[in-house]
Each structure stands twice: as C-alpha cells, then as structure tokens.
Amino acid sequence: MYYIQPHYHGISRTTQDYARMAQAGVVAVAEPSFWAGFDHQYAGSFIDYFRQISEFEPTRAAQYGIRHFCWIAVNPKESENLSLSREVMTAMPSFFDKPTVLGIGEIGLNKNTRNELVIFQEQLELAIKYRQLVLIHTPHLADKRKGTQLTLELLHNLHADPQRVWIDHVEEHTIKAVLDAGYWAGMTLYPTTKMSPSRAADMLEIYGSERLLVNSSADWGPSSPFTLQECAMEYRSRGHSEQELIDVFHNNPARFLGQSSKFDISPIGLSPEPIANSTSARP
C-alpha cells in the first residue's frame, strides 16, 4: 500500500532514508519548519533554511519518486526573541507562492511563555490573512494539557477555520478536546519517547479515524521514518481492513494537505543520477 508521511524532517535525514521510504511505499512527505537543535541568531539563517526545504529538499526526494512539500514558520522553541521572530515573519509571505510550500507550521507553544503566545498569535493571524494551512505544535510532557487549552482558546478567539488547522503531538489526555473542537489531530510517533505505534493504534480504535493523522517526525534525535509503517502493521494485526489502513495512512493526510492546490501526489519520474548541489538543483 501507499503512505503519505505528513510530518517528516528530511533536512535531518540521509538520502538513503528517502530510498528506503520509497521501497516501503511512501509517495509524499511534508516537512515542517522546526528547531534543529540550536537557536538561529539571524533572520537570514531562517531564510536560507526556508530556501533549503522549499527548493533543494524536493530534489533529493524526487530522485526516489517521492513528492516533497514543506511548511515555513518560526518554531515555538525559537519564538522567545520577539524582534528576530518578527523580522523573519516579514519575509515569510514571499514563500507562500512557492510550488511546494503548503502553509505555516510548526507554530505553537513549547513552554507556554508569554513571548511564545505572542508570536504564535501573530503567525496565526498571518496564516489567516494569506489563507494558509496551519500546523500547530503542542508542548510535550507536563505542559501539554495547558498548552493545548491555550491553543484552542487562541484559535477560537481568532475564528480560525478548524478544517484547515492540524494540531499535532496529541496524546490520550488531549486528543478528545482537539477533535471535539473540530480540528485535525496528529499523533507523532517515536521509537523510544512520546507516542508509540501501539498507543496510536489504541487511539485510532477509541476515537475512529476521522480527522486523525499519523506521522513519524523523523528528526535529528532518536527517531525513525518507519514508525508510520510499524503503526500500520500494529493496526492491521488487530483485524483492521486494508481499506481502513489506506484511509488512515494515505487518504487522511491527502484530505488535509489536499486543501492546498499545490499538493500533488501524481507519479514523478526518477532522476538517473544524484543531484550534486543546491545551486544546480531546482524543483
């Protein structure tokens, strides 16, 4: 069967990962802007990062027949610096017309601080103004319940369209509130921390598959692009049909991401040779 990987940090992964993902049935990935383990110090650093994921990264994925899309944003872990965040935000609209940019994300909260909330709101307002899809990060561990509630309150106050908003990193104690409010809920799977494939399968059985997304973050830390397939195998082992798997792991991300006219998962030709560098490689 075919998979869509809706949350994948390809910039942190090897080209071999793309080859193995293609062999495992992945036809498209979407890469959110994220914290790469250290804080950017200059607006230009963000701009170059946005260029890398929107211009070069699609060429790596295309070598293996995988469509690559991305989101741009000031990640919540870097939003404490208000002046820097705002400088970056002034440049973000110039990326909205790029053929692989789907919207604004990951935005949201990390430690639920005042500055995080300010930049979260300003990026949400930017997304609403430019009619962009939204991907929201919710805090991990102890701050998740509070951060999720703050997120829902802010979205409500700004009259955001729930169908165009994906709230990620939900867990057992936050998923119901997100779904009840009409938003898409994402479960991000890791091999050793956060959400496991078996827990995600439990939640699919409890809450059904409507407006639920499953993804393997696959970043620079302990992670794997293949927890998505592990979850599918777990789900199948519980007696769920092939059509149910297709709905969860292919059709659901296609439904959400497909709200952008740019999202195209039609087959692409394979590049016969590796692409040498970013200056000669453009999608």
Rosetta blueprint (number, residue, H / E / L):
1 M L
2 Y L
3 Y E
4 I E
5 Q E
6 P L
7 H L
8 Y L
9 H L
10 G H
11 I H
12 S H
13 R L
14 T L
15 T H
16 Q H
17 D H
18 Y H
19 A H
20 R H
21 M H
22 A H
23 Q H
24 A L
25 G L
26 V E
27 V E
28 A E
29 V E
30 A E
31 E E
32 P L
33 S L
34 F L
35 W L
36 A L
37 G L
38 F L
39 D L
40 H L
41 Q L
42 Y L
43 A H
44 G H
45 S H
46 F H
47 I H
48 D H
49 Y H
50 F H
51 R H
52 Q H
53 I H
54 S H
55 E H
56 F H
57 E H
58 P H
59 T H
60 R H
61 A H
62 A H
63 Q L
64 Y L
65 G L
66 I L
67 R E
68 H E
69 F E
70 C E
71 W E
72 I E
73 A L
74 V L
75 N L
76 P H
77 K H
78 E H
79 S L
80 E L
81 N L
82 L H
83 S H
84 L H
85 S H
86 R H
87 E H
88 V H
89 M H
90 T H
91 A H
92 M H
93 P H
94 S H
95 F H
96 F L
97 D L
98 K L
99 P L
100 T L
101 V E
102 L E
103 G E
104 I E
105 G E
106 E E
107 I E
108 G E
109 L L
110 N L
111 K L
112 N L
113 T L
114 R H
115 N H
116 E H
117 L H
118 V H
119 I H
120 F H
121 Q H
122 E H
123 Q H
124 L H
125 E H
126 L H
127 A H
128 I H
129 K H
130 Y L
131 R L
132 Q L
133 L E
134 V E
135 L E
136 I E
137 H E
138 T L
139 P L
140 H L
141 L H
142 A H
143 D H
144 K H
145 R H
146 K H
147 G H
148 T H
149 Q H
150 L H
151 T H
152 L H
153 E H
154 L H
155 L H
156 H H
157 N H
158 L L
159 H L
160 A L
161 D L
162 P H
163 Q H
164 R H
165 V E
166 W E
167 I E
168 D L
169 H L
170 V L
171 E L
172 E L
173 H L
174 T L
175 I H
176 K H
177 A H
178 V H
179 L H
180 D H
181 A L
182 G L
183 Y L
184 W E
185 A E
186 G E
187 M E
188 T E
189 L E
190 Y L
191 P L
192 T L
193 T L
194 K L
195 M E
196 S L
197 P H
198 S H
199 R H
200 A H
201 A H
202 D H
203 M H
204 L H
205 E H
206 I H
207 Y H
208 G L
209 S L
210 E L
211 R L
212 L E
213 L E
214 V E
215 N E
216 S E
217 S L
218 A L
219 D L
220 W L
221 G L
222 P L
223 S L
224 S L
225 P L
226 F L
227 T H
228 L H
229 Q H
230 E H
231 C H
232 A H
233 M H
234 E H
235 Y H
236 R H
237 S H
238 R L
239 G L
240 H L
241 S L
242 E H
243 Q H
244 E H
245 L H
246 I H
247 D H
248 V H
249 F H
250 H H
251 N H
252 N H
253 P H
254 A H
255 R H
256 F H
257 L H
258 G L
259 Q L
260 S L
261 S L
262 K L
263 F L
264 D L
265 I L
266 S L
267 P L
268 I L
269 G L
270 L L
271 S L
272 P L
273 E L
274 P L
275 I L
276 A L
277 N L
278 S L
279 T L
280 S L
281 A L
282 R L
283 P L
